[in-house]
Amino acid sequence: MHILNLDANASLPPTKSAQKALIESTSWEGNPSSSHSLGRKQRERLDLARMRVAKAMGGIDKDIFFTSGASEGNRWIVDAAKSLGKLKTYTTSLEHPSSAKPLKAAFEAGELIKVDSPAEADLICATAAHNETGLITDWDEIINLANPNSILVADICQSFGRLPPLPARVDAMVSSAHKMGGFPGSGAVLLRGNAKRLKPAWTGGSQEGGLRPGTEALILIHAFGVAASEIDAMREQNIALALLRDKLEEALLNTWSFARRVPESGDRLPNTSAITLTGIDGDALRIMIDSAGLCVGFGSACSALAPEPSLSLISLGLTPQEARCTVRFSLCPDATMEQIEDAIERLTSLSLSP
């Protein structure tokens, strides 16, 4: 059976250009930190990738440092913020676990102080778009409420290739290459404005301006940069996915009387739909959908095997049982009408009843 990938929010297939870039770079020699000719050549390639990624994120190259991905980047932000003292911190209930868990630990340890409004906060951490539902955060409202000295941090993993860049008032952004057409193992953090006050909490080598110790994964970063250079085309492709997403969603909601969209209102990413199937056993649902040759999402990919239900979904009003039987469909940029019709046929033929 042909497998249909409806789990783009977990990881996008690498673009053809990124694949080609990775292959060509496997023969490269030299360390970008070395001063000899081979090292200087690698440094040029690293700087080109930095420029491309920075431009795609809406910033400039000097404000970017590379990481292994957004999970590391989110942890870096929290650890760096703790070094500034007990900052009053606002965050949303829709954060990815890589941000939510270290923030929760910092609150419980008294290293950061949780507040209920952006207007009270020294540090604001908010995702740009929720990975499980596609719900888009109103960053304009946050910016209007924030005080001028507060540090504004956005996890842009899901919005990177799907929405325009965030305003320049957002001081820090965290991204992953494999969410926008690159490969797992590479990511970037952008620091500007008030985020320049953040200091690295990790000691080690002096790579990446001393912000992140460790030799850069140049071939992954090179592919990341090539994917980032095509970001405008990817955004256009994603905008067009809204019609396909709506067709899939409408067909399933019309077929399953016990299903509803999550959330029922609000702006969402054009490629993402989350549907709760009330009364259905979540484990059985996973097995049935997988057996139908469909790859879909259940919660965050980084915590999909965790026994507890998604706290983000519960914060949106779902019960633990409903959270466990919520399916996320997220379309790849090259999704076609034929694929959606195939997915609809497979899904609506499943024997589901509450």
Buried (B, 14 or more C-beta within 10 A) or exposed (E): EEEBBBBBBBBBBBBEBBBEBBEEBEEEEBBBBEEEEEBEBBBEBBEBBBBBBBBBBBBEBEBBBBBBBBBBBBBBBBBBBBEBEEBBBBBBEBBBBBBBBBBBEBBEEEBBBBBEEBBBBBBBBBBBBBBBBBBBBEBEEBBEBBEEEBBBBBBBBBBBBBBEBBEEBBBBBBBBBBBBBBBBBBBBBBBBBBBEBBEBBBEEEEBBEBBBEEEBBBBBBBBBBBBBBBBEEBBEBBBBBBEBBEBBBEBBBEBBEEBBBBBEEBEBBBBBBBBBBBEBBBEEBBEBBEEBEBBBBBBBBBBEEEEEBBBBBBEBEBEEBBBBBBBBBBBBBEBEEEBBBBBBEBBEEBEBEE
